[in-house]
Amino acid sequence: MSARGFVVIILALVAVQSLAGDPSPVQDFCVADLNSEIFVNGLPCKNPKQATPDDFFFSGLDKPGNTNNKVGFNVTLVNAARLPGLNTFGISIARLDYAPYGLNPPHTHPRATEVLTVIEGTLLVGFISSSPDNKLFLKTLHPGDVYIFPVGLIHFQFNVGDSPAVAIAGLSSQNPGLIVVADALFDSKPPIPDDVLEKALQVDKEIVEALKAQHKV
C-alpha cells in the first residue's frame, strides 16, 4: 500500500470517529464516580472493583411526574448522573407525563436521537427537518405506537386527550442535552437583544417585550 493510500485510510477512520456519538466503552463497564472533581468529556470512572449492583439500578419510573405547571408536562430523566452504570454506554431513558392537553414544547436534544413509545393516552407528535425544507413530520400516536425524533431536530409532543398520557423515551446519549426553543429565545442569560429578536421573528418590539414578560410569569 502506498503512503498516500495509508493516509487516506487514516483520514477516513478519523472522519468516522468524528461522526460517532458518545465514546464507546473499552471495558465491561465504567461506573461514573459522581464524587470525583476531575473534569472530563463525560464522567470519570470509579475503580471497577468498587462497583456494586446498585450502580446499575434505578427505581422510580413507575411513579407519575408532577404536571402541575404552565405546560402540563413533566419528564423524569434517567441519565448517567442518576444511574452511574450508564456511563460510557451512550444511552439514557426517560418517563414523560402529560396532563390533559399538556405539551412537551418544541425543543431539541443536541446530542441524541430519541425513540418514543406511548404507554397511555393519545399524543400528537412531530419534528421539523432542517433548512431549507423545514418540513413538519406530524403523527398522532396511541398506546403501543413508536416514533423517532432525529438528533438535533426540533420536536414536540401534545396530549390531545382529556385524560393524562404517559410515554417512555430512549435516547442515544448518556447526556442528551435539552434546548427548549422558547426558553432559548426569551429567557437566555444575558437576554438576546430585542433588535435581534425583532429582526429574526419579524415582529414589533412591543411583541418581543410581551413575549419575554409572558415567559417569565
Solvent accessible surface area in square Angstrom, and as a share of the most:
residue,aa,sasa,rsa
1,M,176,0.79
2,S,71,0.46
3,A,82,0.63
4,R,197,0.72
5,G,25,0.24
6,F,118,0.49
7,V,78,0.45
8,V,89,0.51
9,I,76,0.39
10,I,74,0.38
11,L,111,0.55
12,A,53,0.41
13,L,110,0.55
14,V,90,0.52
15,A,48,0.38
16,V,102,0.59
17,Q,121,0.54
18,S,85,0.55
19,L,153,0.76
20,A,57,0.44
21,G,65,0.62
22,D,36,0.19
23,P,78,0.49
24,S,93,0.60
25,P,53,0.34
26,V,139,0.80
27,Q,87,0.39
28,D,126,0.66
29,F,62,0.26
30,C,6,0.04
31,V,2,0.01
32,A,5,0.04
33,D,43,0.22
34,L,91,0.45
35,N,139,0.71
36,S,36,0.23
37,E,176,0.79
38,I,118,0.60
39,F,197,0.82
40,V,63,0.36
41,N,141,0.72
42,G,42,0.40
43,L,56,0.28
44,P,22,0.14
45,C,67,0.40
46,K,49,0.21
47,N,74,0.38
48,P,82,0.52
49,K,188,0.79
50,Q,116,0.52
51,A,27,0.21
52,T,67,0.39
53,P,118,0.74
54,D,107,0.55
55,D,17,0.09
56,F,91,0.38
57,F,129,0.54
58,F,58,0.24
59,S,76,0.49
60,G,17,0.17
61,L,41,0.20
62,D,108,0.56
63,K,125,0.53
64,P,102,0.64
65,G,19,0.18
66,N,105,0.54
67,T,31,0.18
68,N,138,0.71
69,N,74,0.38
70,K,141,0.60
71,V,61,0.35
72,G,9,0.09
73,F,22,0.09
74,N,41,0.21
75,V,70,0.40
76,T,27,0.16
77,L,55,0.27
78,V,1,0.01
79,N,22,0.11
80,A,2,0.02
81,A,58,0.45
82,R,125,0.46
83,L,24,0.12
84,P,22,0.14
85,G,4,0.04
86,L,20,0.10
87,N,1,0.01
88,T,30,0.18
89,F,76,0.32
90,G,12,0.11
91,I,92,0.46
92,S,5,0.04
93,I,66,0.34
94,A,3,0.02
95,R,23,0.08
96,L,6,0.03
97,D,7,0.04
98,Y,2,0.01
99,A,22,0.17
100,P,60,0.38
101,Y,126,0.48
102,G,2,0.02
103,L,53,0.26
104,N,13,0.07
105,P,27,0.17
106,P,56,0.35
107,H,4,0.02
108,T,16,0.09
109,H,23,0.10
110,P,57,0.36
111,R,118,0.43
112,A,2,0.02
113,T,44,0.26
114,E,4,0.02
115,V,60,0.34
116,L,0,0.00
117,T,42,0.24
118,V,1,0.00
119,I,86,0.43
120,E,93,0.42
121,G,22,0.21
122,T,33,0.19
123,L,0,0.00
124,L,47,0.24
125,V,0,0.00
126,G,0,0.00
127,F,26,0.11
128,I,56,0.28
129,S,27,0.17
130,S,75,0.48
131,S,84,0.54
132,P,126,0.80
133,D,111,0.58
134,N,87,0.45
135,K,116,0.49
136,L,86,0.43
137,F,76,0.32
138,L,89,0.44
139,K,111,0.47
140,T,59,0.34
141,L,4,0.02
142,H,91,0.41
143,P,80,0.50
144,G,58,0.56
145,D,51,0.27
146,V,83,0.47
147,Y,40,0.15
148,I,82,0.42
149,F,1,0.00
150,P,44,0.28
151,V,79,0.45
152,G,36,0.35
153,L,41,0.20
154,I,62,0.31
155,H,3,0.01
156,F,33,0.14
157,Q,0,0.00
158,F,65,0.27
159,N,0,0.00
160,V,55,0.32
161,G,20,0.19
162,D,114,0.59
163,S,56,0.36
164,P,85,0.53
165,A,0,0.00
166,V,14,0.08
167,A,0,0.00
168,I,46,0.24
169,A,2,0.01
170,G,25,0.24
171,L,10,0.05
172,S,55,0.36
173,S,1,0.01
174,Q,17,0.07
175,N,78,0.40
176,P,4,0.02
177,G,17,0.16
178,L,105,0.52
179,I,83,0.42
180,V,29,0.17
181,V,44,0.25
182,A,38,0.30
183,D,62,0.32
184,A,43,0.33
185,L,53,0.26
186,F,24,0.10
187,D,47,0.25
188,S,35,0.22
189,K,167,0.71
190,P,117,0.74
191,P,87,0.55
192,I,46,0.23
193,P,84,0.53
194,D,30,0.16
195,D,104,0.54
196,V,79,0.45
197,L,2,0.01
198,E,41,0.19
199,K,152,0.65
200,A,73,0.57
201,L,65,0.32
202,Q,140,0.62
203,V,45,0.26
204,D,93,0.48
205,K,96,0.41
206,E,123,0.55
207,I,83,0.42
208,V,0,0.00
209,E,81,0.36
210,A,60,0.46
211,L,70,0.35
212,K,29,0.12
213,A,62,0.48
214,Q,118,0.53
215,H,44,0.20
216,K,137,0.58
217,V,121,0.70
